[in-house]
Amino acid sequence: MFHRLAPYYDDLVGAKDYGYESRALESLARQHGRSRGRTWLDVGCGTGRHLRFLRRRYAVTGLDASREVLRIARRRLPGVRLVLADMRNFRLDETFDVVSCLFSAIGHLRSERDLAVTFANFARHLTPGGVALVEPWIDPADFRPGYVHLLTRQGPSVTVARMAYSSREGKRSAVHYHYLIGKTGHGLEHFEEVVTGLLVSRGRLLELMERAGLTARFLKESLTPGRGLLVGVKGTTSSGGRNVPVSPKG
Ligand SMILES: C[S@@+](CC[C@H](N)C(=O)[O-])C[C@H]1O[C@@H](n2cnc3c(N)ncnc32)[C@H](O)[C@@H]1O
């Protein structure tokens, strides 16, 4: 997945305003987080577009399962720790004030069990009071099989056209992508890719987050239109995941 697309990923998402999104994420982290530090882990960081902005105010770490996208992120973010690992089972030697997982990276997981272990892993890597900001994949109720979507981007030397066709395979969406890449002076390249995504309702995602020990809520406001954002806060006491109020002892 994304192996062949990696060199063109940034051309394709060219219109996405990562600076604006990063500021919105920072504001949400301040609003919901209860820890005071400034460490941020971006899981499924891709080519490091959010990290480029977040690193101005946070000590950032990126993690992704694709060697190809991390290679691009390394060029963009010299000096930043970037880890090649799977979100389900990575183990880092530190905890973070914010763990983000954006642009529906969790949609690539294969089962609800995967989601459960991933949320538990996010919780494990949060400092007490830290916050997880997770952008989910499309809600099953909103997924429209049979939909055709065309995206084109024209850059100075690379032009990308992507046509997508959506279908449904049980609990999964399957988006069939055809890419046509034009490189000035080098000709055209065509390749195909099918990206499947786990269709899980917002309610179920919240349940899984809560089970992972995070106090979870769903915010309708979105970075990507229609996706919303899951916010999970780790408790500030050692009595479990919830924020348990400390009651004065008599
Ligand atoms: C749609 S891209 C989003 C990239 C980036 N967050 C952004 O906003 O541009 C999803 C990313 O998740 C990564 N990914 C998918 N499954 C993963 C897994 N199990 N563990 C870690 N990264 C994964 C992919 O390699 C890809 O870079």
The ligand as a Tripos MOL2 file, in Angstrom:
@<TRIPOS>MOLECULE
LIG
   27    29     1     0     0
SMALL
NO_CHARGES

@<TRIPOS>ATOM
      1 C1         -3.6950    8.3110    4.2710 C.3       1 LIG1
      2 S1         -2.0410    8.1810    4.8290 S.3       1 LIG1
      3 C2         -2.0100    9.5300    5.9930 C.3       1 LIG1
      4 C3         -0.6230   10.0860    6.1740 C.3       1 LIG1
      5 C4         -0.5310   11.3490    7.0560 C.3       1 LIG1
      6 N1         -1.0610   11.1210    8.4060 N.3       1 LIG1
      7 C5         -1.2330   12.5290    6.4000 C.2       1 LIG1
      8 O1         -2.1460   13.0960    7.0290 O.co2     1 LIG1
      9 O2         -0.8400   12.9180    5.2940 O.co2     1 LIG1
     10 C6         -2.0830    6.7740    5.9340 C.3       1 LIG1
     11 C7         -0.6990    6.3900    6.4690 C.3       1 LIG1
     12 O3         -0.8690    5.3500    7.4270 O.3       1 LIG1
     13 C8          0.1850    4.4410    7.2810 C.3       1 LIG1
     14 N2         -0.2270    3.1510    7.8480 N.ar      1 LIG1
     15 C9         -1.1900    2.3110    7.3990 C.ar      1 LIG1
     16 N3         -1.2810    1.2310    8.1880 N.ar      1 LIG1
     17 C10        -0.3600    1.4020    9.1770 C.ar      1 LIG1
     18 C11         0.0280    0.6300   10.3100 C.ar      1 LIG1
     19 N4         -0.5750   -0.5430   10.5920 N.pl3     1 LIG1
     20 N5          0.9750    1.1100   11.1270 N.ar      1 LIG1
     21 C12         1.5840    2.3100   10.8540 C.ar      1 LIG1
     22 N6          1.2790    3.0740    9.7900 N.ar      1 LIG1
     23 C13         0.3120    2.6260    8.9630 C.ar      1 LIG1
     24 C14         0.4470    4.3890    5.7750 C.3       1 LIG1
     25 O4          1.7370    3.8840    5.4680 O.3       1 LIG1
     26 C15         0.2510    5.8460    5.3950 C.3       1 LIG1
     27 O5          1.4570    6.5700    5.4120 O.3       1 LIG1
@<TRIPOS>BOND
     1     1     2 1
     2     2     3 1
     3     2    10 1
     4     3     4 1
     5     4     5 1
     6     5     6 1
     7     5     7 1
     8     7     8 2
     9     7     9 1
    10    10    11 1
    11    11    12 1
    12    11    26 1
    13    12    13 1
    14    13    14 1
    15    13    24 1
    16    14    15 ar
    17    14    23 ar
    18    15    16 ar
    19    16    17 ar
    20    17    18 ar
    21    17    23 ar
    22    18    19 1
    23    18    20 ar
    24    20    21 ar
    25    21    22 ar
    26    22    23 ar
    27    24    25 1
    28    24    26 1
    29    26    27 1
@<TRIPOS>SUBSTRUCTURE
     1 LIG1         1 GROUP 0 **** ****
